[in-house]
């Protein structure tokens, strides 16, 4: 059984901390809170400082979406909770549209071939952009081999 509180803490730690003022992430996207990408329809509210409570609300909403998206991604696969948590981390960072581009990774998971899934994680733009974070995810994936 997945421990949601630990997952929540892990993702929050990976994102850094709650940032109450908008900032541009390493790719230049406007972000606030705990890695919340500011959408065009949120700019009126979120291009200004927010409270810690609002930042936490956004994080909980984003995490819920990430879990649902990850469940869609690995639906029907026979993978353990550890691997599922890694996919949730990836979903939180990338979103489902980008996660769905990991076709070889998805096939490897479907085949329960964790070693190939790790190779596919390393062979990605996301790995090159956030290497340390993805190395930690890969170490977590290795526990399922």
C-alpha positions, 0 to 999 in steps of 0.5 A, spaced: 500 500 500 502 506 497 504 511 503 501 518 500 504 522 506 511 519 504 509 520 497 507 527 498 513 529 502 518 526 497 515 530 491 515 536 496 522 535 497 524 534 490 520 541 488 524 544 493 520 548 498 513 553 497 515 559 494 509 564 495 511 569 489 511 567 482 518 565 479 521 562 472 523 555 473 529 552 469 525 552 463 523 559 463 515 557 465 512 561 470 511 557 477 509 558 484 508 554 490 511 547 490 512 547 482 505 549 480 505 551 473 501 558 472 496 557 467 494 563 462 487 562 466 490 563 473 495 569 471 490 574 474 491 570 481 497 567 481 502 572 478 502 575 485 504 573 492 500 567 495 499 565 502 502 558 504 495 555 505 494 557 498 500 554 496 499 548 499 492 547 496 495 548 489 500 542 491 494 538 494 490 539 487 496 538 483 498 531 486 491 529 485 492 530 478 498 527 478 496 521 481 490 520 476 494 521 470 499 516 473 494 511 474 492 512 467 499 511 464 500 505 468 493 502 467 493 494 467 500 494 468 503 489 473 508 493 477 509 494 484 507 500 488 515 503 488 514 503 481 507 506 481 510 512 486 516 513 481 511 514 475 507 519 480 513 523 481 514 523 473 507 525 472 508 531 477 514 533 474 512 532 466 504 532 466 501 526 462 502 529 455 509 529 456 509 522 460 505 519 454 511 521 450 515 515 454 513 510 449 519 505 450 518 506 458 511 505 458 512 498 454 518 496 458 513 497 464 508 493 461 513 488 460 515 489 467 522 490 465 524 495 470 532 495 467 529 497 460 525 502 463 531 505 467 535 505 460 529 509 457 528 514 463 536 516 462 535 517 455 530 523 456 530 530 455 527 530 462 533 526 465 538 531 462 534 537 465 534 535 472 539 529 472 540 529 480 532 528 481 532 523 476 538 519 478 534 519 485 528 516 481 532 511 478 535 509 485 528 508 487 526 504 481 532 499 482 529 497 488 524 493 484 528 489 480 
